Amino acid sequence: MSDFVICINNDSNPGSLILGKVYRTLPDAEAEAHNMLRVVDEDKSEPDGYLYPASMFAPIELPEVARRALMAAGD
């Protein structure tokens, strides 16, 4: 899975996810086996992210400069 995804559906979590926003994912093989993703969402209080259905996101590849900037910002 990509290190970054874009939210394509926030119907069930509009307070935690912004439609069209890029989010960082965290590795979680068990979650992925259940079609879930561990995502660092708007509620930054949980550094280990939250689990969401993978169908709520589309994987994206970013240019290296954008990837580095987002990683440094903690997004």
C-alpha positions as CSV (number, residue, x, y, z in Angstrom):
1,M,0.0,0.0,0.0
2,S,1.1,3.5,-0.7
3,D,2.4,5.7,2.2
4,F,-0.2,8.3,1.2
5,V,-3.9,8.1,0.3
6,I,-6.6,10.6,-0.6
7,C,-10.0,10.5,1.1
8,I,-12.7,9.7,-1.5
9,N,-15.5,9.1,1.0
10,N,-16.0,10.6,4.5
11,D,-19.7,9.9,4.9
12,S,-19.3,7.9,8.1
13,N,-16.6,10.1,9.6
14,P,-16.9,13.7,8.5
15,G,-15.4,15.0,11.7
16,S,-12.3,12.9,11.3
17,L,-11.7,12.9,7.6
18,I,-11.8,15.6,5.0
19,L,-12.9,14.6,1.5
20,G,-10.1,15.2,-1.0
21,K,-7.4,15.5,1.6
22,V,-4.1,13.5,1.5
23,Y,-3.5,11.3,4.6
24,R,-0.4,9.4,5.7
25,T,-0.9,5.7,6.2
26,L,0.9,3.5,8.7
27,P,2.0,-0.1,8.1
28,D,-0.5,-2.6,9.5
29,A,-0.5,-6.0,7.7
30,E,-3.3,-7.3,9.9
31,A,-5.6,-4.4,9.1
32,E,-4.8,-4.6,5.4
33,A,-5.7,-8.3,5.5
34,H,-9.2,-7.2,6.5
35,N,-9.4,-4.4,3.8
36,M,-8.7,-1.7,6.4
37,L,-6.1,1.0,6.5
38,R,-4.3,2.6,9.5
39,V,-4.6,6.3,8.8
40,V,-3.3,9.4,10.7
41,D,-6.5,11.5,10.6
42,E,-7.6,14.9,11.8
43,D,-7.6,13.7,15.4
44,K,-3.9,13.9,15.9
45,S,-4.2,12.7,19.5
46,E,-3.6,9.1,18.4
47,P,-0.1,8.8,16.9
48,D,-0.8,5.2,15.9
49,G,-3.6,6.4,13.7
50,Y,-7.1,4.9,13.3
51,L,-8.5,2.1,11.3
52,Y,-10.8,2.9,8.3
53,P,-12.1,0.8,5.5
54,A,-9.7,0.9,2.6
55,S,-12.7,1.8,0.3
56,M,-12.8,5.3,1.8
57,F,-9.4,6.1,0.2
58,A,-7.5,5.9,-3.1
59,P,-3.8,5.3,-3.0
60,I,-1.6,8.0,-4.5
61,E,2.0,8.4,-5.5
62,L,3.5,11.8,-4.7
63,P,6.6,13.5,-6.1
64,E,9.5,12.9,-3.7
65,V,9.6,16.6,-2.7
66,A,6.0,16.5,-1.7
67,R,6.4,13.2,0.1
68,R,9.4,14.5,2.1
69,A,7.4,17.7,3.0
70,L,4.4,15.8,4.3
71,M,6.5,13.3,6.2
72,A,8.4,16.2,7.9
73,A,5.1,18.0,8.7
74,G,3.8,14.8,10.4
75,D,0.7,14.7,8.1
